[in-house]
Amino acid sequence: MKLLTIAVPCYNSEAYMEHCLETLLPGGEDVEILIIDDGSAKDRTPEIADEYAARHPGIVRVIHQENKGHGGAVNTGIDNARGLFFKVCDSDDWFDADAYQKVLETLRRIVHGSVMIDVLFSNYTYNKENRKVKNWTMHYEKFFPQDRPFGWNEVRHIDFTHYVLMHSIIYRTQLLRDVGLRLPEHTFYVDNIYAYEPFSMVHTMYYLNVNLYQYYIGRPDQSVNMDVMMGRLDQQLRVNYLMIDYLPQIRNIRGKQKDYMLHYLTIITAITSVLMIKTGDPELLRKKKELWQHLKQVDPHSYYWVRRGILGQGINLPGKGGRKVIIFCYRMAQKLFGFE
């Protein structure tokens, strides 16, 4: 069995996929690079994928499938992974070389040690083009113990400026299968589900304070581009509803594990809400209200947990004046942190 499977969803990725793959190859024989060609038809993505598999047998595998979207490609990766651990790397992103070797060394040590983990966290860096602040790293040393396995009882309070994205996560592959994770096909923003549902079965964790994942931001068609996000609010809303509908599955979870999952749900619901507020569209403002009502109907206890926090209160300030305050705070956060 391989130590780590890295799934690389590719859709018309000719312009950048080779850079991504070249940063993954130094993992050597311990690593399986699983390229999922998600129905690419406009460029040489399928041919490039096959060329890499031919040049690096035993390391690179390719699966060609009809287009299913990012979620469908990740599902295929989970289904076909041969690695003990599983990581997703989008084809326009890449790994830092030194951090990559430290991650692999850590995973080898864990596998041969006495305590198996469910998830390994590392940092990720935003690499932005044409911005005053080009690089900004999300790290977690304030919240997680470093360089050793730990449980939920050792996790410190995570503030509303931090949450763990897909880019930070390496799961134990069998955990993903045990939890039955299936991401929606042909839907954007499913990485939020990926970084949420599996934590219902996570018990033992490990944090390595290295900047492994290099997250590129700069293409105008990226899902995190603000204009694109505003045009896909229906999909952001769909993902948010799916996350809320998962709450009955975690009803019996207690303590910091439950708090973490509700913290993540709060962040995503706040993002969805502020995007709808920014439009000023009465129909979307109505849908925002319906979203919060749905949360209350599905799980009143979780609703009050989310609603009483600083984000839950702030995003629901009443009236036009409240909405202006929300938009002002969002713009200030954009300038401070450099996100969209």
C-alpha positions as CSV (number, residue, x, y, z in Angstrom):
1,M,0.0,0.0,0.0
2,K,1.2,3.5,-0.8
3,L,1.7,6.0,2.0
4,L,-0.1,8.9,0.5
5,T,-2.5,9.3,-2.4
6,I,-2.6,12.8,-3.9
7,A,-5.7,13.2,-6.1
8,V,-5.3,15.9,-8.8
9,P,-8.7,16.9,-10.4
10,C,-8.0,18.2,-13.9
11,Y,-10.5,19.9,-16.2
12,N,-9.0,21.6,-19.2
13,S,-5.8,22.2,-17.1
14,E,-3.2,22.2,-19.8
15,A,-1.8,25.6,-18.9
16,Y,-0.8,24.8,-15.4
17,M,-1.1,21.1,-14.5
18,E,2.5,20.2,-15.3
19,H,3.8,22.7,-12.8
20,C,1.5,21.1,-10.2
21,L,2.6,17.5,-11.0
22,E,6.3,18.4,-11.0
23,T,6.0,19.5,-7.4
24,L,4.3,16.2,-6.4
25,L,6.7,13.8,-8.1
26,P,9.6,14.2,-5.5
27,G,7.4,12.2,-3.2
28,G,8.7,9.1,-5.0
29,E,7.5,5.6,-4.6
30,D,5.7,6.3,-1.3
31,V,3.3,8.5,-3.1
32,E,0.5,7.8,-5.6
33,I,-0.4,10.7,-7.8
34,L,-3.9,10.0,-9.1
35,I,-4.8,12.3,-11.9
36,I,-8.6,12.5,-12.5
37,D,-9.2,13.9,-16.0
38,D,-12.8,15.2,-15.5
39,G,-14.0,15.1,-19.0
40,S,-11.5,17.6,-20.4
41,A,-12.2,18.3,-24.1
42,K,-10.8,21.7,-25.0
43,D,-7.1,21.1,-24.6
44,R,-4.4,18.5,-24.1
45,T,-5.2,17.7,-20.5
46,P,-5.9,14.0,-21.2
47,E,-2.7,13.6,-23.3
48,I,-0.5,15.3,-20.7
49,A,-2.0,13.1,-18.0
50,D,-1.2,9.9,-20.0
51,E,2.3,11.1,-20.7
52,Y,3.0,11.5,-17.0
53,A,1.6,8.1,-16.3
54,A,3.8,6.6,-19.0
55,R,7.0,8.4,-17.7
56,H,6.3,7.6,-14.1
57,P,4.7,4.1,-13.8
58,G,4.1,3.0,-10.3
59,I,3.7,6.7,-9.2
60,V,1.3,8.3,-11.5
61,R,-2.1,6.8,-12.4
62,V,-4.8,8.4,-14.6
63,I,-8.5,8.0,-14.5
64,H,-10.5,9.5,-17.4
65,Q,-14.1,10.1,-16.7
66,E,-17.1,12.1,-18.0
67,N,-17.4,15.5,-16.5
68,K,-18.7,15.4,-12.9
69,G,-17.3,18.6,-11.5
70,H,-14.8,19.0,-8.7
71,G,-16.8,17.0,-6.2
72,G,-17.2,14.1,-8.6
73,A,-13.5,14.1,-9.3
74,V,-12.7,14.0,-5.6
75,N,-15.2,11.1,-5.1
76,T,-13.4,9.2,-7.8
77,G,-10.1,9.9,-6.1
78,I,-11.4,8.5,-2.8
79,D,-12.9,5.4,-4.5
80,N,-9.6,4.5,-6.3
81,A,-7.0,5.6,-3.7
82,R,-4.4,3.1,-2.8
83,G,-2.7,5.3,-0.2
84,L,-3.1,5.0,3.5
85,F,-3.6,8.7,3.6
86,F,-5.4,11.0,1.1
87,K,-4.8,14.5,0.0
88,V,-6.4,16.7,-2.8
89,C,-4.2,19.1,-4.8
90,D,-6.0,21.2,-7.4
91,S,-4.2,21.3,-10.7
92,D,-3.5,25.0,-10.6
93,D,-1.9,24.7,-7.1
94,W,1.3,23.1,-5.9
95,F,3.3,21.8,-2.9
96,D,6.3,23.5,-1.2
97,A,9.3,21.2,-1.7
98,D,10.7,21.3,1.8
99,A,7.3,21.1,3.5
100,Y,6.4,18.2,1.3
101,Q,9.3,16.1,2.5
102,K,8.6,17.0,6.1
103,V,5.0,15.8,5.7
104,L,6.1,12.5,4.2
105,E,8.7,12.0,6.9
106,T,6.0,12.6,9.5
107,L,3.5,10.2,7.9
108,R,6.2,7.5,7.8
109,R,7.0,8.0,11.4
110,I,3.3,7.8,12.4
111,V,2.7,4.7,10.3
112,H,5.5,2.9,12.1
113,G,4.6,4.3,15.5
114,S,2.1,3.2,18.2
115,V,-0.6,5.8,17.6
116,M,-2.5,6.1,14.3
117,I,-4.0,9.4,13.4
118,D,-7.2,10.3,11.5
119,V,-6.0,13.6,10.1
120,L,-2.9,15.6,9.7
121,F,-3.0,19.4,9.4
122,S,-0.5,21.7,7.8
123,N,-0.6,25.3,6.7
124,Y,-1.5,26.7,3.3
125,T,-0.4,29.9,1.6
126,Y,-2.4,32.2,-0.7
127,N,-0.3,33.0,-3.7
128,K,-2.0,36.0,-5.3
129,E,-1.2,37.8,-8.5
130,N,-1.5,41.6,-9.1
131,R,-2.2,42.3,-5.4
132,K,-0.4,44.5,-2.9
133,V,-0.3,41.5,-0.5
134,K,0.6,38.6,-2.6
135,N,1.3,35.8,-0.1
136,W,-0.6,35.2,3.1
137,T,-0.4,32.0,5.2
138,M,-3.1,30.3,7.3
139,H,-1.5,28.6,10.2
140,Y,-2.8,27.0,13.4
141,E,-0.1,27.0,16.2
142,K,-2.4,29.0,18.5
143,F,-5.0,26.3,18.4
144,F,-3.3,22.9,17.9
145,P,-0.4,21.2,19.7
146,Q,2.5,20.7,17.3
147,D,4.5,17.6,16.2
148,R,2.6,15.0,18.2
149,P,-0.8,13.2,18.1
150,F,-3.5,14.9,20.1
151,G,-7.2,14.7,20.8
152,W,-10.1,17.1,20.9
153,N,-9.5,17.8,24.6
154,E,-6.3,19.6,23.7
155,V,-7.7,21.8,20.9
156,R,-7.8,25.4,22.0
157,H,-10.6,27.8,21.1
158,I,-10.4,28.7,17.4
159,D,-11.4,32.3,16.7
160,F,-13.6,33.4,13.8
161,T,-10.7,34.4,11.6
162,H,-9.5,30.8,11.3
163,Y,-10.9,27.6,10.0
164,V,-9.5,24.5,8.4
165,L,-9.9,24.3,4.6
166,M,-9.4,21.4,2.3
167,H,-5.9,22.7,1.6
168,S,-4.8,22.1,5.2
169,I,-6.1,18.5,5.4
170,I,-4.6,15.1,4.9
171,Y,-7.2,12.4,6.0
172,R,-6.7,8.8,6.7
173,T,-8.2,7.3,3.6
174,Q,-10.3,4.7,5.4
175,L,-11.9,7.4,7.5
176,L,-13.3,9.0,4.4
177,R,-14.8,5.7,3.3
178,D,-16.1,4.9,6.8
179,V,-17.9,8.3,7.0
180,G,-19.4,7.6,3.6
181,L,-18.4,11.0,2.2
182,R,-19.9,11.7,-1.2
183,L,-19.6,15.2,-2.6
184,P,-22.3,16.6,-4.9
185,E,-21.4,16.5,-8.5
186,H,-21.5,19.5,-10.8
187,T,-21.5,21.8,-7.8
188,F,-18.9,24.4,-6.7
189,Y,-17.7,25.0,-3.1
190,V,-18.0,21.4,-2.1
191,D,-14.6,21.7,-0.5
192,N,-16.6,23.1,2.5
193,I,-18.4,19.7,2.8
194,Y,-15.0,17.9,2.5
195,A,-13.6,19.9,5.4
196,Y,-16.7,19.4,7.6
197,E,-18.5,16.0,7.4
198,P,-15.5,13.8,8.0
199,F,-14.8,15.5,11.3
200,S,-17.7,13.7,12.8
201,M,-15.4,10.7,12.9
202,V,-12.1,12.3,13.6
203,H,-10.6,11.6,17.0
204,T,-6.8,11.7,16.8
205,M,-5.1,14.5,15.0
206,Y,-1.6,15.9,14.2
207,Y,-0.4,19.4,13.3
208,L,2.8,20.0,11.4
209,N,3.6,23.7,11.3
210,V,4.8,23.8,7.6
211,N,3.5,25.7,4.6
212,L,2.7,22.7,2.4
213,Y,-0.1,23.8,0.2
214,Q,0.4,26.7,-2.2
215,Y,-3.0,28.0,-3.2
216,Y,-3.0,30.1,-6.4
217,I,-5.4,33.0,-6.8
218,G,-5.4,35.0,-9.9
219,R,-7.4,33.4,-12.7
220,P,-10.6,35.3,-13.5
221,D,-12.6,32.1,-13.9
222,Q,-11.7,30.7,-10.4
223,S,-14.6,29.9,-8.1
224,V,-13.2,32.2,-5.4
225,N,-13.2,35.2,-7.8
226,M,-15.8,37.6,-6.3
227,D,-17.7,38.1,-9.6
228,V,-17.8,34.3,-10.1
229,M,-18.9,33.7,-6.5
230,M,-21.8,36.2,-6.9
231,G,-22.9,34.5,-10.1
232,R,-22.9,31.1,-8.3
233,L,-24.7,32.1,-5.1
234,D,-27.2,29.3,-5.7
235,Q,-24.4,26.7,-5.4
236,Q,-22.9,28.3,-2.3
237,L,-26.4,28.2,-0.9
238,R,-26.9,24.6,-1.8
239,V,-23.7,23.6,-0.1
240,N,-24.7,25.5,3.0
241,Y,-28.1,23.7,3.1
242,L,-26.3,20.3,2.8
243,M,-24.0,21.2,5.7
244,I,-27.0,22.2,7.8
245,D,-28.9,19.0,6.8
246,Y,-25.9,17.0,8.2
247,L,-26.5,18.2,11.7
248,P,-28.7,15.3,12.7
249,Q,-25.6,13.0,12.0
250,I,-23.6,14.8,14.7
251,R,-26.4,15.2,17.3
252,N,-24.7,12.9,19.7
253,I,-21.2,14.4,19.4
254,R,-20.2,16.5,22.4
255,G,-17.5,18.9,23.6
256,K,-14.9,20.5,21.5
257,Q,-15.5,18.2,18.5
258,K,-19.1,19.5,18.3
259,D,-17.9,23.0,18.9
260,Y,-15.4,22.8,16.1
261,M,-18.0,21.5,13.6
262,L,-20.5,24.2,14.6
263,H,-17.7,26.8,14.3
264,Y,-17.1,25.7,10.7
265,L,-20.8,25.8,9.9
266,T,-21.0,29.3,11.4
267,I,-18.2,30.5,9.1
268,I,-19.8,29.1,6.0
269,T,-23.2,30.4,6.9
270,A,-21.8,33.8,7.6
271,I,-20.0,33.9,4.2
272,T,-23.2,32.8,2.4
273,S,-25.2,35.4,4.2
274,V,-22.8,38.3,3.5
275,L,-22.7,37.5,-0.2
276,M,-26.5,37.7,-0.3
277,I,-26.5,40.9,1.7
278,K,-24.0,42.4,-0.7
279,T,-26.4,42.0,-3.7
280,G,-29.1,44.1,-2.1
281,D,-31.5,41.9,-3.9
282,P,-34.8,41.5,-1.9
283,E,-35.2,37.9,-3.2
284,L,-31.8,37.0,-1.9
285,L,-32.4,38.8,1.4
286,R,-35.5,36.6,1.7
287,K,-33.4,33.5,1.0
288,K,-30.9,34.5,3.6
289,K,-33.7,34.6,6.2
290,E,-35.0,31.3,5.0
291,L,-31.5,29.8,5.4
292,W,-31.3,30.8,9.1
293,Q,-34.9,29.6,9.6
294,H,-33.9,26.2,8.1
295,L,-31.0,26.0,10.5
296,K,-33.4,26.6,13.4
297,Q,-35.9,24.0,12.2
298,V,-33.3,21.3,11.6
299,D,-31.5,21.7,14.9
300,P,-32.7,24.4,17.4
301,H,-29.7,23.8,19.7
302,S,-27.2,24.3,17.0
303,Y,-29.0,27.3,15.7
304,Y,-28.7,29.0,19.1
305,W,-25.1,28.1,19.3
306,V,-24.4,29.6,15.9
307,R,-26.7,32.6,16.4
308,R,-25.3,33.7,19.8
309,G,-21.7,34.0,18.5
310,I,-20.1,37.2,17.3
311,L,-20.5,36.2,13.6
312,G,-24.1,34.9,14.1
313,Q,-25.0,38.2,15.8
314,G,-23.1,40.4,13.4
315,I,-24.5,38.9,10.2
316,N,-28.0,39.3,11.4
317,L,-28.0,43.0,12.3
318,P,-31.4,44.3,11.5
319,G,-32.5,46.7,8.8
320,K,-30.7,48.7,6.1
321,G,-28.4,50.2,8.7
322,G,-27.4,46.8,9.9
323,R,-26.7,45.6,6.3
324,K,-24.5,48.7,5.7
325,V,-22.5,47.8,8.8
326,I,-22.1,44.2,7.7
327,I,-20.8,45.3,4.2
328,F,-18.5,47.8,5.8
329,C,-17.0,45.2,8.1
330,Y,-16.6,42.8,5.2
331,R,-14.7,45.3,3.1
332,M,-12.4,46.1,6.0
333,A,-11.7,42.4,6.4
334,Q,-10.9,42.2,2.7
335,K,-8.3,44.9,3.1
336,L,-6.9,43.4,6.3
337,F,-6.6,39.8,5.1
338,G,-6.5,40.3,1.3
339,F,-9.2,37.8,0.4
340,E,-11.9,38.3,-2.2
